[in-house]
């Protein structure tokens, strides 16, 4: 079974500052890892994903994440926060071993301070 | 390319009634999954269909059911509605999640049970 832990249910950063959202996963088999963003009253939008290959993954809107197997982490970063980044962010894990459902973390609400 | 379409967007039902939600996946996507999102429980997996077959099912009571048609469109049904069924129901489609293809989510159906 897989699980995801997102440290910090609320994160506030100043506009222009570094964004770091933490995600740790547990999986007994090689994982697929995803970050999604949700704006109010909307569905989930895929920011980026890791399946195989390069461990540093670049996504949309300037976000990137690094898969670190030894730390079982997949933290999301953005060098410079923008007001439009204010939203809720979800980390998720799935596998290719017959159980492809997404298991989500509890989410991190990102607030940008002007 | 059209995204994942969920109808209706909003729904108000009375306890004891039943409801059917609809999801049209992205053209060519054969996998359709359903998730329930609530403030208390977060995002929880309901079930996944692939080529009209249910492949995975989450831990929900039998009141929650679904199906997929030959054109990949999917419906989920909730019978004997309870107040706790109030939630945002999200549908996601994928070309083949077992191969690491991403999931694309619809905007959701917000169900309120009164």
Contacts between the chains, C-beta under 8 A, distances in Angstrom:
chain1	res1	chain2	res2	distance
A	32	B	100	5.1
A	34	B	102	6.9
A	34	B	103	7.5
A	36	B	105	7.5
A	41	B	110	7.9
A	42	B	107	5.7
A	42	B	108	7.6
A	43	B	4	7.7
A	43	B	6	7.9
A	43	B	90	5.7
A	43	B	105	4.1
A	43	B	106	5.3
A	43	B	107	4.5
A	43	B	108	5.0
A	44	B	90	6.7
A	44	B	92	7.7
A	44	B	105	4.2
A	45	B	105	7.3
A	46	B	102	5.1
A	46	B	103	7.1
A	46	B	104	6.9
A	46	B	105	7.9
A	49	B	100	7.3
A	49	B	102	5.3
A	51	B	100	3.3
A	52	B	100	7.0
A	90	B	43	6.7
A	94	B	97	6.4
A	96	B	98	4.7
A	96	B	99	6.6
A	96	B	100	6.5
A	98	B	98	7.7
A	99	B	56	6.5
A	100	B	31	7.7
A	100	B	48	7.1
A	100	B	55	7.8
A	100	B	56	7.2
A	100	B	94	8.0
A	100	B	97	3.8
A	100	B	98	4.9
A	101	B	33	6.6
A	101	B	45	4.6
A	101	B	48	5.9
A	101	B	56	5.1
A	101	B	58	7.3
A	101	B	97	8.0
A	102	B	33	7.3
A	102	B	35	7.6
A	102	B	43	7.8
A	102	B	45	6.7
A	102	B	92	7.5
A	102	B	103	6.2
A	103	B	45	7.3
A	104	B	42	6.3
A	104	B	43	4.1
A	105	B	42	8.0
A	106	B	42	5.1
A	107	B	42	6.6
A	107	B	43	7.8
